[in-house]
Amino acid sequence: MRRLHHIPLSPFCRKVRLALAEKRLEVDLVEQTPWVRSLEYLRLNPAGSVPAFEDDEAHGRAVICDSAVICEYLEETRPERPLLPGDPLARAEARRLVAWFDDKMHREVTANLVDERVMKKVRGGGHPDSGRIRAGSKNLATHLEYVGWLADQRKWLAGDEISLADFAAAAHFSCLDYIGYVAWDSVPSAKDWYQRIKSRPAFRTLLADHLSGFPPPAHYADLDF
């Protein structure tokens, strides 16, 4: 039995969900409300954050926390359908891009838009901060152009093969697409990349996500936009 403790609109949880699905590993999704600080969940993950992955099949019962650690664990314990290149330089580039999206893009874009537009209301945190939303919208255009540039230079973002870099980027962009903030038509090469990765079987559960009170735009689950 495998369980992934998550929240649906977290890019870090989505990255792990994509990695699990691409490796064809079935998992039970357990939705959490980490801001509530449940004692039961804190016993599982003292940091109180998501995602947390319970793996009862590999080495006895294991609990792995943090999306980067979980993805590395999956690469080491389930090497089939690898998500990091074999060449050290190519692997370093994939890891660099994962860090780019999970650190830089998250700080500059996803936290400003998804957290302010959706998660603040879900947590009961008051009204969105319009300044953060403006900053996130401006920064999003830059990151979308960067993805377009990478897609113009390479078959996938980190090279010739799909990698964790693509899933990290797609996790963030799928959250932003859910709230209708991505101007895909402004960067056709980025749109083409997202359409290709969105069409993969691993993406199906993400496209089925629906948050109560926050319906996605009509194109969100449309494989042809």
C-alpha positions as CSV (number, residue, x, y, z in Angstrom):
1,M,0.0,0.0,0.0
2,R,1.3,3.5,-0.9
3,R,-0.3,6.7,0.3
4,L,0.5,10.3,-0.7
5,H,-0.6,12.9,1.8
6,H,-1.3,16.0,-0.3
7,I,-3.4,19.1,-1.2
8,P,-4.7,19.2,-4.7
9,L,-3.4,22.6,-5.8
10,S,0.1,22.2,-4.4
11,P,2.8,22.2,-7.1
12,F,5.1,20.1,-4.9
13,C,2.4,17.5,-4.3
14,R,1.6,17.5,-8.0
15,K,5.2,17.0,-9.0
16,V,5.3,13.8,-6.8
17,R,1.9,12.6,-8.2
18,L,3.3,13.0,-11.8
19,A,6.5,11.1,-10.9
20,L,4.5,8.3,-9.3
21,A,2.1,8.1,-12.3
22,E,4.9,8.2,-14.8
23,K,6.6,5.3,-13.0
24,R,3.2,3.5,-13.0
25,L,3.1,3.3,-9.3
26,E,-0.5,3.2,-7.9
27,V,-1.0,5.4,-4.8
28,D,-3.9,6.3,-2.5
29,L,-4.3,10.1,-2.2
30,V,-5.0,11.3,1.2
31,E,-6.0,15.0,1.3
32,Q,-4.6,17.0,4.2
33,T,-5.2,20.4,5.7
34,P,-1.7,21.1,7.0
35,W,-2.6,24.6,8.3
36,V,-4.9,22.9,10.9
37,R,-1.8,21.2,12.5
38,S,-3.5,17.8,13.1
39,L,-1.7,15.9,15.8
40,E,-2.2,12.7,13.9
41,Y,-0.6,14.1,10.8
42,L,2.2,15.7,12.9
43,R,3.1,12.2,14.2
44,L,3.5,11.1,10.6
45,N,5.4,14.3,9.5
46,P,6.6,16.5,12.3
47,A,7.2,19.3,9.9
48,G,3.4,19.4,9.2
49,S,4.0,20.0,5.5
50,V,2.8,18.2,2.4
51,P,3.6,16.0,0.5
52,A,4.4,13.0,2.7
53,F,4.7,9.6,1.1
54,E,4.0,6.4,2.9
55,D,5.6,3.4,1.3
56,D,4.7,0.0,2.8
57,E,6.2,-2.1,0.0
58,A,9.9,-1.2,-0.3
59,H,11.7,-1.6,3.0
60,G,8.9,-2.2,5.5
61,R,6.8,0.9,6.3
62,A,8.6,4.1,5.3
63,V,7.5,7.7,5.6
64,I,9.3,10.0,3.2
65,C,8.7,13.8,3.4
66,D,9.4,16.8,1.2
67,S,8.8,16.6,-2.6
68,A,12.5,16.7,-3.6
69,V,13.4,13.9,-1.1
70,I,10.4,11.8,-2.3
71,C,11.4,12.1,-5.9
72,E,15.0,11.2,-5.2
73,Y,13.7,8.2,-3.2
74,L,11.5,7.1,-6.1
75,E,14.5,7.3,-8.4
76,E,16.6,5.2,-6.1
77,T,14.0,2.6,-5.2
78,R,12.1,2.4,-8.5
79,P,14.7,3.0,-11.3
80,E,12.4,1.7,-14.0
81,R,11.2,4.6,-16.2
82,P,13.9,6.9,-14.9
83,L,13.1,10.6,-14.5
84,L,16.7,11.8,-14.2
85,P,19.2,11.4,-17.1
86,G,22.1,8.9,-16.8
87,D,24.7,11.4,-17.9
88,P,26.0,13.4,-14.9
89,L,25.9,16.8,-16.7
90,A,22.4,16.2,-18.1
91,R,21.3,15.0,-14.6
92,A,22.7,18.2,-13.1
93,E,20.8,20.3,-15.7
94,A,17.6,18.5,-14.8
95,R,18.1,19.1,-11.1
96,R,19.0,22.7,-11.8
97,L,15.7,23.2,-13.5
98,V,13.7,21.4,-10.8
99,A,15.3,23.8,-8.3
100,W,14.5,26.8,-10.6
101,F,10.7,25.9,-10.7
102,D,10.4,24.8,-7.1
103,D,12.3,27.7,-5.7
104,K,12.5,30.7,-8.0
105,M,9.2,30.2,-9.8
106,H,7.4,29.3,-6.7
107,R,8.6,32.4,-4.8
108,E,8.0,34.7,-7.8
109,V,4.9,33.3,-9.3
110,T,3.0,30.4,-7.8
111,A,3.0,31.6,-4.1
112,N,1.8,35.0,-5.3
113,L,-1.0,33.8,-7.5
114,V,-2.2,30.4,-6.3
115,D,-1.7,31.1,-2.6
116,E,-3.4,34.6,-2.8
117,R,-6.2,33.7,-5.2
118,V,-7.1,30.3,-3.8
119,M,-5.3,29.0,-0.7
120,K,-5.7,32.1,1.4
121,K,-9.4,31.8,1.1
122,V,-9.3,28.0,1.8
123,R,-7.3,28.7,4.9
124,G,-9.6,31.5,6.0
125,G,-6.7,34.0,5.7
126,G,-8.6,37.0,4.5
127,H,-8.6,39.0,1.2
128,P,-6.0,38.5,-1.5
129,D,-3.0,40.9,-1.6
130,S,-3.4,42.8,-4.9
131,G,0.3,43.8,-4.8
132,R,1.4,40.2,-4.7
133,I,-1.0,39.3,-7.5
134,R,0.3,42.0,-9.7
135,A,3.9,40.9,-9.0
136,G,3.0,37.2,-9.7
137,S,1.3,38.1,-13.0
138,K,4.3,40.1,-14.2
139,N,6.8,37.4,-13.2
140,L,4.7,34.7,-14.8
141,A,5.2,36.2,-18.2
142,T,9.0,35.9,-17.7
143,H,8.9,32.3,-16.6
144,L,6.6,31.4,-19.5
145,E,9.0,32.9,-21.9
146,Y,11.9,30.9,-20.3
147,V,10.0,27.7,-20.8
148,G,9.3,28.7,-24.4
149,W,13.0,29.3,-24.9
150,L,14.0,25.9,-23.4
151,A,11.3,24.2,-25.5
152,D,12.7,25.9,-28.6
153,Q,16.3,24.6,-27.8
154,R,15.5,21.1,-26.7
155,K,13.0,18.2,-27.2
156,W,12.1,18.4,-23.5
157,L,13.1,21.1,-21.0
158,A,16.3,19.5,-19.8
159,G,17.3,17.6,-23.0
160,D,16.2,14.8,-25.3
161,E,14.3,12.8,-22.7
162,I,11.4,13.8,-20.5
163,S,12.6,14.3,-16.9
164,L,11.7,15.5,-13.5
165,A,12.4,19.0,-14.8
166,D,9.4,18.8,-17.0
167,F,7.2,17.5,-14.2
168,A,8.3,20.2,-11.8
169,A,7.5,22.9,-14.4
170,A,4.2,21.3,-15.4
171,A,3.2,21.0,-11.7
172,H,3.5,24.7,-11.3
173,F,2.0,25.6,-14.6
174,S,-0.9,23.2,-14.1
175,C,-1.8,25.0,-10.8
176,L,-1.6,28.4,-12.5
177,D,-3.7,27.0,-15.5
178,Y,-6.3,25.8,-13.0
179,I,-6.9,29.4,-11.9
180,G,-6.8,30.6,-15.5
181,Y,-3.6,32.7,-15.3
182,V,-1.4,31.3,-18.1
183,A,-1.5,33.2,-21.4
184,W,-0.5,30.2,-23.5
185,D,-1.1,31.8,-26.8
186,S,1.6,34.4,-26.1
187,V,4.4,31.8,-26.2
188,P,3.4,29.0,-28.7
189,S,6.5,26.9,-28.0
190,A,5.6,26.8,-24.3
191,K,2.0,25.9,-25.2
192,D,3.2,23.1,-27.4
193,W,5.4,21.7,-24.6
194,Y,2.6,21.9,-22.1
195,Q,0.2,20.2,-24.5
196,R,2.6,17.3,-25.0
197,I,3.1,16.7,-21.3
198,K,-0.6,17.4,-20.5
199,S,-1.5,14.6,-22.9
200,R,0.6,11.9,-21.1
201,P,-1.4,9.3,-19.1
202,A,0.5,10.5,-15.9
203,F,-1.5,13.8,-16.1
204,R,-4.9,12.3,-16.0
205,T,-5.5,12.5,-12.3
206,L,-4.4,16.2,-12.2
207,L,-6.8,17.1,-14.9
208,A,-9.6,15.5,-12.8
209,D,-8.9,17.7,-9.8
210,H,-11.7,20.0,-8.7
211,L,-11.6,22.2,-5.6
212,S,-14.9,23.0,-4.1
213,G,-15.8,26.6,-4.8
214,F,-13.0,27.0,-7.3
215,P,-13.9,25.4,-10.7
216,P,-11.2,25.4,-13.3
217,P,-11.6,27.1,-16.7
218,A,-13.1,25.0,-19.5
219,H,-9.8,24.5,-21.3
220,Y,-8.1,23.1,-18.1
221,A,-8.8,19.4,-18.9
222,D,-9.0,19.9,-22.7
223,L,-6.0,18.1,-24.2
224,D,-6.2,20.3,-27.3
225,F,-6.7,23.5,-25.2
